[in-house]
Amino acid sequence: MPTWRLVHEDYAATAFDGEGARITGSRWNSEGIPMVYTAGTLSLALLEIIVHLETKNTLKYFKAIPISFSDLLVKTIQPAALPLSWNKTPPSFITKTIGDEWVRQLASAVLCVPSAVVPNEQNYLINPRHPDFKKIEIGEQVDLPADPRILKKLK
């Protein structure tokens, strides 16, 4: 199952240690909990980055990294199992608690969750401390293949 991680080139070498999410926390993890965020498609990964960009010029420094893993490594959370406010901004403690418990329990190496940006699509969270993390195939990073018109449309 191919997924994608977009990361600023300054952090590409450490893109799978979970430290960025551990330091800042995010929708599916609290501060102090390492986690790697990936998206089910390259286009979703791009949208997930765009909604968080502070300046459009930053996008040109992002690298795309493909990731593959077996379905056997994945636990899935169905959107119907989440409370109605799961995708609000800022993220609620509910989603953070779900992700934190998944990491602590070592429930799986990968957790499939709905995207808050495009709820009908999936993001894949990776637990870098799970014993099966080594079974995840991390591809070679490439320049982000984004149409330059995207930068023109961003402010």
Z-matrix of the N, CA and C atoms (Angstrom, degrees):
N
C 1 1.456
C 2 1.529 1 108.63
N 3 1.330 2 118.32 1 110.67
C 4 1.462 3 120.10 2 -179.64
C 5 1.531 4 111.91 3 -80.26
N 6 1.316 5 116.14 4 137.33
C 7 1.460 6 122.69 5 172.66
C 8 1.531 7 106.90 6 -134.34
N 9 1.316 8 115.72 7 176.82
C 10 1.469 9 119.55 8 -176.15
C 11 1.517 10 111.67 9 -135.28
N 12 1.296 11 115.04 10 143.38
C 13 1.463 12 121.86 11 171.30
C 14 1.516 13 107.11 12 -122.51
N 15 1.318 14 115.99 13 128.85
C 16 1.459 15 121.42 14 173.40
C 17 1.515 16 107.28 15 -105.74
N 18 1.305 17 115.60 16 135.48
C 19 1.458 18 119.87 17 -176.94
C 20 1.529 19 109.10 18 -148.20
N 21 1.303 20 115.43 19 143.93
C 22 1.459 21 120.32 20 175.37
C 23 1.524 22 107.98 21 -61.28
N 24 1.323 23 116.15 22 140.94
C 25 1.463 24 120.33 23 -175.84
C 26 1.530 25 113.26 24 -56.43
N 27 1.316 26 118.06 25 -28.15
C 28 1.474 27 120.94 26 178.53
C 29 1.519 28 112.16 27 -65.19
N 30 1.340 29 117.33 28 -21.32
C 31 1.463 30 121.60 29 -176.72
C 32 1.527 31 113.16 30 -115.32
N 33 1.324 32 117.25 31 8.84
C 34 1.471 33 120.69 32 -175.51
C 35 1.532 34 112.11 33 -61.80
N 36 1.317 35 117.73 34 -36.23
C 37 1.464 36 120.17 35 -177.97
C 38 1.532 37 112.37 36 -67.32
N 39 1.322 38 116.70 37 -23.06
C 40 1.474 39 120.58 38 -178.38
C 41 1.527 40 111.31 39 -118.39
N 42 1.330 41 116.36 40 25.62
C 43 1.466 42 121.86 41 -174.04
C 44 1.520 43 114.23 42 -63.24
N 45 1.335 44 118.40 43 -15.74
C 46 1.456 45 120.37 44 -175.20
C 47 1.525 46 113.61 45 -121.50
N 48 1.335 47 116.15 46 22.14
C 49 1.468 48 118.24 47 176.72
C 50 1.529 49 112.49 48 -93.97
N 51 1.336 50 117.73 49 -11.91
C 52 1.465 51 121.31 50 177.94
C 53 1.509 52 114.71 51 77.99
N 54 1.323 53 117.29 52 5.22
C 55 1.459 54 120.86 53 -174.51
C 56 1.529 55 113.90 54 -69.34
N 57 1.323 56 117.56 55 -37.04
C 58 1.467 57 118.86 56 178.92
C 59 1.514 58 111.23 57 -59.37
N 60 1.322 59 116.96 58 -47.40
C 61 1.465 60 120.95 59 178.52
C 62 1.523 61 110.78 60 -68.49
N 63 1.331 62 117.16 61 -34.68
C 64 1.474 63 120.11 62 178.82
C 65 1.529 64 110.44 63 -63.30
N 66 1.300 65 116.62 64 -40.58
C 67 1.467 66 120.77 65 -177.20
C 68 1.524 67 111.67 66 -71.38
N 69 1.327 68 117.03 67 -43.04
C 70 1.464 69 119.81 68 -172.98
C 71 1.524 70 115.23 69 -102.94
N 72 1.335 71 116.84 70 -20.27
C 73 1.458 72 118.73 71 -171.83
C 74 1.520 73 108.52 72 71.21
N 75 1.318 74 116.49 73 163.76
C 76 1.455 75 120.61 74 178.98
C 77 1.530 76 108.23 75 -159.67
N 78 1.300 77 118.11 76 -159.95
C 79 1.464 78 121.11 77 -175.73
C 80 1.526 79 112.53 78 -60.37
N 81 1.321 80 117.46 79 -40.93
C 82 1.464 81 120.79 80 -172.58
C 83 1.523 82 113.39 81 -108.66
N 84 1.322 83 118.58 82 9.49
C 85 1.468 84 120.15 83 176.18
C 86 1.519 85 111.18 84 -151.94
N 87 1.330 86 113.50 85 148.06
C 88 1.467 87 120.91 86 175.26
C 89 1.523 88 109.25 87 -86.08
N 90 1.312 89 116.29 88 163.01
C 91 1.458 90 120.24 89 172.14
C 92 1.523 91 107.91 90 -55.71
N 93 1.314 92 116.35 91 140.31
C 94 1.459 93 121.52 92 179.99
C 95 1.522 94 114.16 93 95.64
N 96 1.347 95 117.29 94 -11.25
C 97 1.465 96 121.48 95 -179.34
C 98 1.529 97 108.30 96 -108.79
N 99 1.350 98 118.69 97 114.64
C 100 1.466 99 119.94 98 179.82
C 101 1.522 100 111.48 99 -73.17
N 102 1.316 101 116.13 100 141.19
C 103 1.453 102 121.68 101 -179.75
C 104 1.531 103 108.32 102 -161.33
N 105 1.326 104 116.18 103 147.53
C 106 1.455 105 121.86 104 177.26
C 107 1.526 106 107.60 105 -115.14
N 108 1.308 107 116.44 106 126.22
C 109 1.463 108 122.65 107 -178.98
C 110 1.528 109 109.60 108 -96.98
N 111 1.324 110 116.91 109 128.28
C 112 1.459 111 122.20 110 174.80
C 113 1.531 112 107.81 111 -133.70
N 114 1.315 113 115.97 112 167.22
C 115 1.463 114 121.16 113 -179.23
C 116 1.526 115 109.83 114 -124.43
N 117 1.323 116 115.33 115 153.28
C 118 1.458 117 121.40 116 -177.28
C 119 1.513 118 114.71 117 -68.03
N 120 1.322 119 117.39 118 -21.45
C 121 1.463 120 121.38 119 177.19
C 122 1.524 121 108.82 120 -138.95
N 123 1.307 122 115.29 121 159.31
C 124 1.459 123 120.10 122 177.73
C 125 1.523 124 110.67 123 -64.85
N 126 1.325 125 116.88 124 -38.45
C 127 1.470 126 119.33 125 -179.38
C 128 1.525 127 111.04 126 -66.40
N 129 1.324 128 118.12 127 -38.76
C 130 1.466 129 119.92 128 176.79
C 131 1.524 130 109.90 129 -66.77
N 132 1.309 131 117.58 130 -40.91
C 133 1.471 132 120.60 131 177.93
C 134 1.530 133 109.74 132 -57.96
N 135 1.332 134 116.55 133 -40.76
C 136 1.461 135 120.91 134 178.54
C 137 1.532 136 111.13 135 -64.15
N 138 1.326 137 117.16 136 -45.43
C 139 1.469 138 120.07 137 178.02
C 140 1.526 139 111.25 138 -61.93
N 141 1.325 140 116.57 139 -40.22
C 142 1.467 141 120.32 140 179.23
C 143 1.529 142 111.31 141 -61.71
N 144 1.319 143 117.10 142 -35.03
C 145 1.466 144 120.75 143 177.63
C 146 1.525 145 110.72 144 -74.58
N 147 1.320 146 116.68 145 -44.92
C 148 1.469 147 120.99 146 -176.58
C 149 1.525 148 111.54 147 -57.81
N 150 1.322 149 118.99 148 -40.53
C 151 1.465 150 119.81 149 -177.79
C 152 1.526 151 112.24 150 -67.05
N 153 1.331 152 117.29 151 -15.06
C 154 1.459 153 120.12 152 -179.52
C 155 1.526 154 113.85 153 -108.08
N 156 1.327 155 117.61 154 -4.60
C 157 1.464 156 120.27 155 -177.76
C 158 1.526 157 111.47 156 -68.99
N 159 1.315 158 115.13 157 139.50
C 160 1.460 159 119.51 158 174.69
C 161 1.523 160 110.64 159 -91.67
N 162 1.326 161 116.88 160 -33.02
C 163 1.466 162 120.73 161 175.57
C 164 1.523 163 109.23 162 -135.82
N 165 1.310 164 116.06 163 142.88
C 166 1.463 165 120.48 164 -176.27
C 167 1.525 166 112.58 165 -67.34
N 168 1.300 167 118.00 166 -29.47
C 169 1.460 168 120.25 167 -177.27
C 170 1.516 169 112.84 168 -64.31
N 171 1.311 170 117.22 169 -21.46
C 172 1.460 171 121.40 170 179.52
C 173 1.520 172 111.44 171 -63.52
N 174 1.316 173 118.25 172 -32.29
C 175 1.463 174 122.61 173 -174.80
C 176 1.529 175 112.54 174 -56.65
N 177 1.312 176 117.35 175 -33.72
C 178 1.468 177 119.68 176 -177.66
C 179 1.529 178 112.75 177 -67.42
N 180 1.328 179 117.46 178 -11.90
C 181 1.463 180 121.09 179 179.52
C 182 1.530 181 113.32 180 -97.52
N 183 1.326 182 116.36 181 4.97
C 184 1.460 183 119.47 182 -178.46
C 185 1.517 184 112.04 183 -86.58
N 186 1.325 185 114.54 184 144.72
C 187 1.454 186 122.89 185 175.33
C 188 1.525 187 108.01 186 -110.97
N 189 1.337 188 115.61 187 149.29
C 190 1.464 189 122.24 188 176.69
C 191 1.525 190 107.81 189 -106.68
N 192 1.322 191 115.49 190 130.85
C 193 1.461 192 120.18 191 -179.35
C 194 1.527 193 108.21 192 -125.57
N 195 1.338 194 117.34 193 119.22
C 196 1.468 195 119.74 194 177.29
C 197 1.527 196 110.60 195 -79.76
N 198 1.311 197 115.41 196 145.53
C 199 1.463 198 122.38 197 179.26
C 200 1.519 199 107.17 198 -132.67
N 201 1.325 200 116.55 199 140.64
C 202 1.458 201 121.41 200 176.26
C 203 1.516 202 109.53 201 -130.61
N 204 1.334 203 115.63 202 145.90
C 205 1.458 204 120.85 203 177.28
C 206 1.520 205 109.34 204 -158.39
N 207 1.290 206 114.93 205 159.03
C 208 1.461 207 121.67 206 179.17
C 209 1.525 208 110.33 207 -75.48
N 210 1.325 209 115.80 208 147.86
C 211 1.465 210 120.74 209 173.91
C 212 1.521 211 111.34 210 -58.72
N 213 1.327 212 117.33 211 -23.75
C 214 1.465 213 121.68 212 -179.47
C 215 1.529 214 112.02 213 -66.52
N 216 1.315 215 117.28 214 -17.93
C 217 1.466 216 121.73 215 -179.83
C 218 1.524 217 112.71 216 -90.54
N 219 1.350 218 116.75 217 -2.16
C 220 1.466 219 121.24 218 -169.85
C 221 1.530 220 112.56 219 -107.75
N 222 1.320 221 114.47 220 132.93
C 223 1.464 222 122.33 221 166.20
C 224 1.526 223 105.21 222 -107.71
N 225 1.340 224 117.27 223 139.90
C 226 1.461 225 120.84 224 -176.68
C 227 1.516 226 111.54 225 -116.49
N 228 1.322 227 115.14 226 136.08
C 229 1.458 228 121.27 227 171.82
C 230 1.524 229 107.05 228 -104.50
N 231 1.310 230 116.31 229 118.42
C 232 1.463 231 121.39 230 178.89
C 233 1.534 232 109.32 231 -77.13
N 234 1.321 233 117.78 232 139.95
C 235 1.466 234 120.50 233 179.48
C 236 1.533 235 112.97 234 -55.04
N 237 1.316 236 117.40 235 -34.36
C 238 1.469 237 120.90 236 -179.35
C 239 1.527 238 111.97 237 -65.10
N 240 1.319 239 116.81 238 -20.33
C 241 1.466 240 120.60 239 -179.82
C 242 1.535 241 112.11 240 -84.50
N 243 1.318 242 116.67 241 -6.05
C 244 1.463 243 121.26 242 -178.20
C 245 1.522 244 110.94 243 -96.99
N 246 1.330 245 117.19 244 151.36
C 247 1.465 246 119.35 245 175.12
C 248 1.533 247 110.51 246 -66.20
N 249 1.316 248 116.83 247 158.01
C 250 1.464 249 121.18 248 -176.80
C 251 1.524 250 112.98 249 -57.29
N 252 1.300 251 118.51 250 -30.36
C 253 1.468 252 121.53 251 -175.66
C 254 1.530 253 113.37 252 -92.66
N 255 1.322 254 117.80 253 15.74
C 256 1.462 255 120.40 254 -174.40
C 257 1.531 256 112.80 255 -59.36
N 258 1.328 257 117.37 256 -29.46
C 259 1.463 258 120.02 257 -173.98
C 260 1.533 259 114.10 258 -103.88
N 261 1.319 260 117.13 259 16.72
C 262 1.466 261 118.40 260 179.63
C 263 1.533 262 110.77 261 -71.32
N 264 1.322 263 114.75 262 162.59
C 265 1.461 264 121.66 263 177.25
C 266 1.513 265 108.50 264 -121.35
N 267 1.308 266 119.27 265 129.55
C 268 1.462 267 126.95 266 -0.73
C 269 1.522 268 111.29 267 -69.92
N 270 1.337 269 115.87 268 160.97
C 271 1.468 270 119.84 269 -178.46
C 272 1.526 271 111.97 270 -58.45
N 273 1.315 272 114.75 271 147.07
C 274 1.460 273 120.13 272 -178.39
C 275 1.526 274 112.10 273 -88.44
N 276 1.315 275 115.07 274 165.83
C 277 1.464 276 119.71 275 176.86
C 278 1.522 277 110.88 276 -66.94
N 279 1.323 278 117.84 277 -20.23
C 280 1.467 279 121.17 278 -177.64
C 281 1.523 280 110.72 279 -63.97
N 282 1.330 281 117.10 280 -50.29
C 283 1.467 282 119.15 281 -179.55
C 284 1.525 283 110.60 282 -69.27
N 285 1.322 284 116.91 283 -36.58
C 286 1.462 285 119.65 284 177.53
C 287 1.531 286 110.48 285 -61.40
N 288 1.317 287 116.40 286 -41.91
C 289 1.464 288 120.76 287 179.61
C 290 1.529 289 110.94 288 -63.82
N 291 1.327 290 116.79 289 -42.15
C 292 1.467 291 120.61 290 178.27
C 293 1.531 292 110.16 291 -58.78
N 294 1.323 293 116.79 292 -49.96
C 295 1.464 294 120.81 293 -179.65
C 296 1.513 295 112.86 294 -65.85
N 297 1.334 296 116.55 295 -42.12
C 298 1.463 297 120.13 296 179.87
C 299 1.525 298 111.03 297 -60.32
N 300 1.324 299 117.18 298 -44.29
C 301 1.469 300 121.23 299 -179.82
C 302 1.521 301 111.28 300 -66.53
N 303 1.325 302 116.70 301 -38.73
C 304 1.466 303 120.54 302 177.48
C 305 1.534 304 109.91 303 -59.72
N 306 1.341 305 117.13 304 -44.55
C 307 1.468 306 120.73 305 178.92
C 308 1.520 307 110.42 306 -65.06
N 309 1.315 308 117.46 307 -49.47
C 310 1.473 309 121.17 308 -176.61
C 311 1.528 310 112.61 309 -61.25
N 312 1.329 311 116.32 310 -37.87
C 313 1.465 312 120.44 311 -177.67
C 314 1.524 313 112.91 312 -82.06
N 315 1.330 314 117.39 313 -6.30
C 316 1.465 315 121.92 314 -175.94
C 317 1.534 316 110.11 315 51.47
N 318 1.339 317 115.32 316 42.77
C 319 1.464 318 122.16 317 -174.05
C 320 1.528 319 112.82 318 -63.53
N 321 1.314 320 117.76 319 -31.94
C 322 1.470 321 123.33 320 176.95
C 323 1.524 322 106.45 321 -169.11
N 324 1.321 323 115.72 322 167.44
C 325 1.464 324 119.45 323 177.17
C 326 1.524 325 111.48 324 -78.48
N 327 1.354 326 115.39 325 -26.51
C 328 1.462 327 120.95 326 -176.09
C 329 1.527 328 108.90 327 -132.43
N 330 1.321 329 116.02 328 137.95
C 331 1.458 330 122.24 329 176.32
C 332 1.520 331 108.43 330 -119.91
N 333 1.334 332 116.62 331 121.54
C 334 1.459 333 122.22 332 177.30
C 335 1.524 334 108.59 333 -89.67
N 336 1.329 335 116.05 334 123.48
C 337 1.461 336 122.09 335 -179.33
C 338 1.527 337 109.32 336 -132.38
N 339 1.330 338 117.47 337 155.41
C 340 1.469 339 118.12 338 175.88
C 341 1.527 340 110.57 339 -70.31
N 342 1.313 341 115.40 340 149.78
C 343 1.457 342 121.32 341 175.95
C 344 1.524 343 109.02 342 -78.28
N 345 1.319 344 117.24 343 136.01
C 346 1.467 345 120.63 344 174.69
C 347 1.528 346 110.32 345 -74.30
N 348 1.321 347 117.26 346 -24.29
C 349 1.459 348 121.82 347 -179.05
C 350 1.532 349 110.67 348 -78.86
N 351 1.323 350 116.38 349 -43.39
C 352 1.466 351 122.91 350 177.88
C 353 1.539 352 106.07 351 -133.48
N 354 1.326 353 118.19 352 85.72
C 355 1.468 354 121.60 353 -171.03
C 356 1.526 355 116.33 354 -57.45
N 357 1.331 356 118.94 355 -18.08
C 358 1.460 357 120.56 356 177.34
C 359 1.526 358 112.55 357 -84.68
N 360 1.323 359 117.02 358 0.19
C 361 1.463 360 121.94 359 178.28
C 362 1.520 361 109.27 360 -116.68
N 363 1.338 362 115.34 361 167.92
C 364 1.456 363 119.45 362 -172.46
C 365 1.523 364 113.08 363 -117.02
N 366 1.327 365 112.74 364 144.72
C 367 1.453 366 121.89 365 167.18
C 368 1.517 367 106.82 366 -107.42
N 369 1.314 368 115.26 367 155.93
C 370 1.460 369 120.94 368 179.78
C 371 1.519 370 108.29 369 -125.01
N 372 1.306 371 115.38 370 117.92
C 373 1.451 372 121.58 371 179.15
C 374 1.523 373 107.52 372 -92.79
N 375 1.302 374 116.38 373 138.77
C 376 1.458 375 120.99 374 -179.43
C 377 1.521 376 108.84 375 -117.71
N 378 1.324 377 115.05 376 133.75
C 379 1.459 378 121.59 377 175.70
C 380 1.533 379 107.14 378 -94.61
N 381 1.338 380 118.19 379 104.09
C 382 1.470 381 120.37 380 -176.34
C 383 1.529 382 113.41 381 -68.36
N 384 1.324 383 117.55 382 -11.71
C 385 1.468 384 120.76 383 179.96
C 386 1.527 385 112.78 384 -101.01
N 387 1.321 386 116.79 385 2.97
C 388 1.464 387 120.08 386 178.70
C 389 1.532 388 109.46 387 -74.86
N 390 1.332 389 118.04 388 141.76
C 391 1.476 390 119.95 389 179.67
C 392 1.526 391 113.89 390 -57.68
N 393 1.325 392 118.03 391 -28.80
C 394 1.468 393 121.11 392 179.76
C 395 1.526 394 113.56 393 -85.83
N 396 1.326 395 117.53 394 2.93
C 397 1.467 396 120.17 395 178.04
C 398 1.524 397 110.34 396 -55.25
N 399 1.312 398 116.67 397 -35.48
C 400 1.469 399 121.11 398 -178.30
C 401 1.531 400 112.85 399 -65.06
N 402 1.323 401 117.94 400 -14.91
C 403 1.468 402 122.11 401 178.31
C 404 1.536 403 112.34 402 -85.06
N 405 1.309 404 116.44 403 -7.36
C 406 1.464 405 121.50 404 179.17
C 407 1.524 406 108.50 405 -82.91
N 408 1.316 407 116.33 406 129.51
C 409 1.459 408 121.42 407 -179.82
C 410 1.526 409 110.07 408 -93.11
N 411 1.312 410 115.42 409 120.20
C 412 1.459 411 121.75 410 -179.88
C 413 1.524 412 107.88 411 -104.47
N 414 1.324 413 116.46 412 120.03
C 415 1.459 414 121.38 413 -177.94
C 416 1.521 415 112.33 414 -82.15
N 417 1.298 416 113.96 415 -178.21
C 418 1.465 417 121.12 416 179.45
C 419 1.524 418 110.20 417 -78.16
N 420 1.311 419 115.82 418 138.50
C 421 1.459 420 119.44 419 177.87
C 422 1.517 421 110.17 420 -71.70
N 423 1.330 422 114.10 421 146.75
C 424 1.465 423 121.38 422 177.07
C 425 1.523 424 107.96 423 -133.83
N 426 1.317 425 115.28 424 159.68
C 427 1.465 426 118.68 425 173.75
C 428 1.519 427 108.09 426 -60.06
N 429 1.302 428 116.60 427 144.73
C 430 1.457 429 121.13 428 179.55
C 431 1.525 430 108.84 429 -64.38
N 432 1.334 431 117.52 430 116.22
C 433 1.463 432 119.74 431 -178.17
C 434 1.524 433 111.87 432 -83.65
N 435 1.319 434 116.10 433 68.73
C 436 1.468 435 120.89 434 -178.34
C 437 1.522 436 110.43 435 -106.41
N 438 1.286 437 115.39 436 138.58
C 439 1.458 438 122.31 437 177.82
C 440 1.535 439 108.66 438 -60.71
N 441 1.322 440 119.03 439 131.86
C 442 1.466 441 121.65 440 -179.65
C 443 1.538 442 113.45 441 -57.95
N 444 1.331 443 117.28 442 -21.29
C 445 1.466 444 119.89 443 179.01
C 446 1.524 445 111.10 444 -64.10
N 447 1.327 446 116.91 445 -24.62
C 448 1.465 447 119.32 446 177.95
C 449 1.514 448 110.17 447 -61.00
N 450 1.320 449 116.41 448 -43.70
C 451 1.470 450 120.23 449 178.87
C 452 1.520 451 111.40 450 -63.28
N 453 1.320 452 117.46 451 -35.28
C 454 1.458 453 120.74 452 179.92
C 455 1.523 454 111.54 453 -67.37
N 456 1.321 455 116.69 454 -30.99
C 457 1.467 456 120.83 455 -177.96
C 458 1.523 457 112.78 456 -80.58
N 459 1.333 458 116.94 457 -22.10
C 460 1.461 459 120.86 458 178.83
C 461 1.518 460 110.17 459 -81.00
N 462 1.299 461 116.82 460 151.50
C 463 1.461 462 120.90 461 178.53
C 464 1.509 463 111.23 462 -86.91
